[in-house]
């Protein structure tokens, strides 16, 4: 039997948890080839014996959602595995959280129904509890919200399907049922989720539109950052499409559309392109990279950093097919006040120079 596991989530090691919430999808993909001598057995029993910590319920949900394929075709949970069957399984893989403290923290919920909700997350909010951040997270706030919403089932809990960085603002999608979570996990795996971000970067790319393709993985000499490996020798396949929305010469406002959701993908890809995100300390964008390093210009940049003491990145829109109703859903958000303030300062700076 051959087993290949692909975890979309980058599992944090102790030296990486200071980032609190990495930007990525939360599903796992298993590819299993049955042995030549495999006896006939129901696929749910077969998978429970081969996928670590896979419950019967999760396998049933995966089958119901069409997330179990045998030789390329959807299989029901009572399918009997045959020798040399090629089995592909996509299951939700949420962070491991044992206990969540409900907290009355305001949330900007832009949409909610019985299956899912969409939140416009503020910068500085960690998505889920973890090492060093067991309180004050978006998940803590959601547990409170569920407990205090009239008519809400008492067993409802937030089920994550993707995450964004603590200091990245914008749209994030959360499931409320395992069925919705499982179906959305498949959509992320199939790259049918439409995600756009806006960012302020140093300089202006040579091409107004382009695609950055390069594996993203832990930097081999500094595990606190991600690096791009264009030859694919390390990391995981990552694709970012970008477009320049406005160039200020020294900096630019760009739009990024993700095909994949690797940890720090946009931040790493833009640095690789030579245009780190403005005010991104971890990836070298919190110092002057274009223009003089003295005089009034230096003071101007320092004022911008004070207005925006985080990476200039916002998850602006999210489009997806509703996992239950199949209705096309699309959500867009305005740029947050800190990014708008910096862009206004750049407008004023350029206007003052004639």
N, C-alpha and C positions, 0 to 999 in steps of 0.2 A: 504494500500500500504506500502511495506517495501522498504526502500532505504538504501543502504550501499555504502559509498564513500571511496575509497582508493586513497590517493594522494601520488604518488611516491616522489614528492618534499616535503622536510621538510620545512615548512613555517617558515622563520626566524623571531624571535622576536627581539625587539630592542637591547637586550643584546647579540645577536649572530651575528649581521651584521658586526662585525669587521673582520670576516673571508672572507668577500666580495664575495666569490664564492665557494659554497659548491659542493662537488662531488656527483652528483646524477642524476637520470633520471627525465625528465620533462614531465610526462603524468599524467592523472588522470583516475581512473577506477571507474565506477558506476555500481552497481548491484541493480536492481529495480524489485520488484515482484508486478504485477498489482493486484488490489483489486478483490474480488469475483464479485462485482457488476460493474466492469469496462465496459463501453460501447465501441463499436467499434470506433476507432479513428486512423488516420494515425500516425505511430510511430514517425515521425519527429515532429509533433505537440505535441504528448504526451511527448516527451523528452524535448522539449523547455519549457514546463510548470513545469518540475521537476528537471532540471539541471540548477543551477544558472549560469547566464551569458553565456549560450549556445546559440550561434547564429544558424540560419537555415543553413548558409554556413558550419559551423563546423560540424553540424550533418550530412549534406549531404556528406561532405568529409569523415566522419567516416563510413557512410554507403557504399560509393564507395570503400573504402579501406577494407571492410569486417570487420570493427571494431565494428559493432553492431550485437550482437547475441541474438536470441530469442529461448529459450529452447535449447541452444547449437548449433543452426544453424544460418548462416549468413542471415541477413534480409535486404531488400531494404528499401529505405526511405518511400515508399508508403505502406509498410506492415501495416495492421490494427491490433492494439493491442487487445488481447482477455483477458477475466478474467483469473487471475493466471499465465499469461505469466511471465517467468523469463527472464529479459532483462539485458544483459551485454554490457557496452559501454566503449571503450577506446578512449580518445581524448588527443591531445597534450595540454599541460598546460604550456606555456612559461611564463617567468617572466613578470610582468606588468611594461612596460616601456612606458612613454607617449611621450617623445621626445628624439632623439638621435643625438648628435652632431657629424658630420663626422670629422674624424681626420686622417691625413696622417701618419699612424704608420706602419712600415714594418711588414709583416706577412709572415710566411713560409707556403705557400699554396702548399700542396703536390699533390692535385688532385682537379679538378673543372669541372663540367659540368652544364647544364642548370637546374638541379634539386637539386644539393647538392655540397658541397665542404668539403675537409678534411684538417685540419690545424695541424701543429706541433707547439703547443703553447710553448712559452718560460716561464720559471719560473719567477714569479713576476708580470705576467700580469693577471689582473682580467678579467673574461670571459664576464660579462655584467654589464652595469651601475646599480648602486644601491646606497643605503644610504652611503654617504661619498665618493663615487667613481663614479661620473657622467662622468668623462673624462678618457681617456687613456686606455680604455678597448678593448678587442678583438672585441666586437660588434661595438664600435666606428670606429675601423679600417676597419671593413667589410663594413660599410655603405659608407665610403670613397672609398673603393675598388669598390663597385658596381657602385657608381656614376661616376667613372673614367675609367670604363672598356668599350671599344667600343662595341656596339651592345647589351649591357645589358639593360634589361627592366628597365625603370625608377621607377617602383613600386616594384622592387625586394628589399627584406629586409632579414636580417639573422634571421632564425627561429631555435631556439635551441631545441635539443631533449635530451641533457645531458650536464653536466658541470663537470669540474675538478677544484680543489682548485687553488687559486691564486698562491701559491708557489709549486704546482705540475706542472711539465713540461710534454709535450707529445701530443699524437694524440687526436683530438677532431673532432666530426662530426657535421656539420651544414646543415640544409635544406634551400632551396631557394624558395620552393613553399609549400603551405599548404597541397597539396596532398602528397608530399614526407615526410613532417613532420608528417602527420597523420599515414602514413604507417610505418615509422620508430618508432613512438611511440608504435605501436602494436608489433614491433619486440623486443623492450626493455621490454615490458610487458610480452611477451612470452619467454623471456630469450634466444632469438636466436642470439643475438649479442655476438660475441666472443671478449672479452677484456682481454689483459694481461698487467700487470704492472711489473716493476722491482724496487726493493727497497734494500737499505742497512739497515740491522737491527743489533741491539746489540746482541752478542752471536750467538749461533747456535742451532736451534730447535733439540730436541732429535730425531725426525723422519725426514729423508730427504724430504719426501713428506707427505702431510696431508691435512685435510679439517677442517676449523674452522666454526662451526655453532653456532650462538648465536644471539639473537635479539640485534639490535643496536638502541639506543635512547639517548636522552639527559641525561647526568649525573644528578642524582637527587639533588646533592649538589653543582654542578658547571655547569651551563648551557652553558658555553663556550666550553665544551668538550662533546664528545659522550662516552657512556659506553656500555658494553656488558652485557646483561641480559640473561644468559644461560637457565633460566627456562621460558623465554618468558613472564614474568609478565609486562614488559614495552618494548617500542620500536617496531621495525619491523623486521621480519624474514630476516636474512642475512647469506650468505654462501660465504666463500672465500677458494679457493684451493691454496695451496702454494707448492713450490718446491725449495730446496736449490741448487743454481747454483754453488756457491763456498764459502767455509768456510775459514775465516782467523783466526778462533779461537775466537778472541775478537769481531769480527763482521762477518756478512755473506751477500753475495749478493743472494737475493731470487727472484723468479718469483711468482706473484700472478695472479690467474685467477678468475674473478668475475662472480658469478651467479646472484647476486643482486647488486644494486648500491646505497647503503645507504650513508648518509652523513658521511664522514671520516671513511668509512668501514674498509679499510686496516689498517689505523692508529690505530683504536680502537681494531680491531681483533688481530693485532700483539702485542699490549700492553697486551691484555688479555692473550695471549699465553706466555707472559713473555719476549718478544723480541721487545721492542719499536723501531720505526724507528730512525736511526742515525740522530742526529741534529734536532729532532722534539721537539721543546721546549714545545709545548702545551701538548704533551703526554709523557713527561718525558725523552725524548731521547737526550736532549742537555747537559747532564752531563755524567761523566764516570760511566758506569754501569757494566763494566767488565775490570779488570786489576787494577793496582795501581793508586792511586789518587795523586801521587807526582812524582818528578823527571823528567827524560827525556820523560817518557811515557806520563805524564800529558801534557808536552809541545807539544808533537807530536799530541795528541788529540785536543788540542787548535788550532794547525795549521790546522788540518782537519776541525774543525768547522769554521775557517775563510775562508777556501776554499769553504765550503758548508754551508752557513748560513741559511739553510732551511731544511725541512724534505727531506730525501733522497728517493724521490718517483718520478717515471717517468711512464707515460702512454705509454707503448712501442708499442703496436699493437692493431689493431681494424679490425675485420672481420665481414661482414654483407652482406645481399642480397640487391642489389640495389632496392630501392622501386618502380621504374618504369620499368627498363629493366629486373629485376630479375637476373641479372648477379651477380655471386659471386665476392665480392670485398674484398681485404685484403691489409692493409697498416701497415708497420713496420717502426720504427724510431730508430736511434742510441741513446745510452745514452748521455745525455748532458755533456758538458765539465767539469762542477763542480763535477758531480758524478764520471766521469772517472778519474779526478785528485785525488780524495780521494782514489779510488781503486788502482791507481798507487802508492800512498804513502803507502798504506798497503802492496802492493807487495814488495816495497823497505824496509819497516820496518821488515817484516818477513825474507827477504833475508839477512838483516844485522845481524839477530839473529842466522843465520846459519840453 
